[in-house]
Amino acid sequence: MRELLIDGRRIADDTPCFVIAEIGHNHQGSVERAQELFVLAKQCGVDAVKLQKRDNRRLYTRELYDSPYENENSFGPTYGAHREALELDRAAYVELQACARELGLAFFATAFDEPSADLLAELDVPAFKIASGDLTNTPLLRHVAALGRPLVVSTGGATLDDVDRAVETVTDAGGTLCLLQCTAAYPAAVEELNLGVITTFRERYPELVIGLSDHQDGIAMAPVAYMLGARVVEKHFTLSHTAKGTDHAFSLMPEGMRKLVRDLRRVPSAIGDGVKRPLPSEERPLGKMGKKLVASRALEAGHVLADGDLVAKSPADGGLPPYALDELLGRSLRRALSEDEAILAADVAPVAHPAESTTAI
């Protein structure tokens, strides 16, 4: 049975969708802004908030770290300075972890390198996120898996061989994981979401919870993913589409996130139990729209019913349904009917050969 536990929350085929608000660095290096995002995410109904943790000196080559980075989204003159301006330290993580705990939200982060993973482990986060860019980073996967928490692994840009390798690496190290179908484009075009991979993953890895890291700038595709079997949805979250930074434009603002969570929560109820049956709410509309058989004109007692004697008319408030017409033709009336009067089963003589009848009238 595919099942995963994150911060005490059970995620499985028979559970609602586990929704992660991906804050990333949309806090712009501000603890206060991150806290505001946490509060709003809670109000939207998400299950978890997630950040991104990097040890920038460890992560980037010196050349990239020191390279000029001057553009409208830059927080520093070099790429390293830009990344450091956005990075939250251990004290900030402790403060934000406490904030999330008070709000009742699961709190974890993407670990981009081993030192970041170790820091998060020291904070006892309930899970780790692995970004698409590290799906082939087996040393990092092995290191994080050994830390004893579940991994939520994105698969953007991957082949099935890449995914197989990652799954094998994590499981061989004693770890558990959830796979997210992901298109590593920001934003991702609807035509590139390839949601059918969710089905592929479910069939290929029957023991794994499958989800979607959704970089599309709308809310309609996540419920489709749930219908296909995704039980984790990660969606970027921001206060403003126009804020400084590359992620804000395709992130959901609070109203969008609220609607996304609302729609995901509705899907199981909308699916129902699969038993086709009339519902109480349908009785009145169908009583008005439905039809019964009535006399097309005044008919005398003893009249043998023929084509044109009976017609289907609304409302369906008694009498025989239109599908009984074939069973009535050729039978005689026991009483007279006025025009538009409904015909009842008792109004006709018994059929000559009851065994040949298919309708109980």
Steps between C-alpha positions, in 0.01 A plus 500: 500500500639839404516719809718778640502685831611864517477671838240249613286552192418181313515528121352214296258425219205530738600838650445857390780670310799618705558859383840665535535876470846543349629827644847445358674836520185704443559633853788701343723435798250636755386290795204730547388455142542124531281502812236700314506243222464220755194663657336557163582147389330366811194711425495348151481153653835352394663216694863608480731791429838448342816707462826441314832459684839545339856518627593735220878479539475122494245485221642723227831511321712804582455620144121496524498637854712799401337558160323835439125483558346836423140487382155603614472195728845525657550548874875546463770591243625140470308175490648400833399829663154462351459150643636598841253789522215255456634230731355459849734382776448241769349747747245606240410137434447438872271802519304398192475141613339622823262719300393207282455277801276759667293521182471122475694482173762244405828683435792378295732609221683399187855395584732597214815360660618279784572779754149638447352155546693455824379836632140406421547163669627678813176698498310171477297591192243229414606464135749614241431628150739410219492732199487376142859610446615249761308199376824365353708608801524156655751607770253760629206260471691237696604752766151638550333158496728390784367784718183304563226726370286459188617667180272687261681476168428707189570344162518791255714438195544131582485176310350187652853370541581809709192444714574130541853582612377756754237266643753219530756731664254622763351160579838329513604760759195412708301809406139553402386739232222661304550568129369821347436531131656836413579714199806707589389810312397819676217530412417171334267501202187288536608303194823403679355380832474140377264403780472152353838429659313486831331184372833370373659554841209338685525190283881484511534568875187349663647548849567875462277800558496710182442873472543812288736794527288746306679791333205589280359845579143388564300273728307271264765233444554395862149350538562311176821367656303386804255315274798322345621393844724782623471539876762773552487836320771762536422851380710818524350771722553875511355825627521674162559401139697819450743452789872494425620152412455241228245274674231753586346528154387135485433455872149501641386793709279429803169506312632259240643267765173506693309398187753232417469341845121534487482322166740224606296438813183475291630237261446190721142603573442570133630154407249339737458125544445409135147364556256647247171579670244782517569761765253692714623829352401376152141412588344843455682601177437162338140504615459820300713401200411132487198358318210262551266335250167679456205464267546706183119543482192373681497120489202277584502197726573187296705692245796296373808718524681572174776730373412863571260430787761571767768771512778590743446830681641679803487504796598153620267515799345157477386262234710272286839596354544540125701176473177308587335604171587183307345287776173695483433493128240238404342487846152622580406772746305403809376856543464814294785755493463870438754694293835542684391258773780275619460132435560262790585130505152421631338678204580225247397138469769241577733400220394186320833324561657630825820302444573715196469826691818679604336789689303453821179692424 
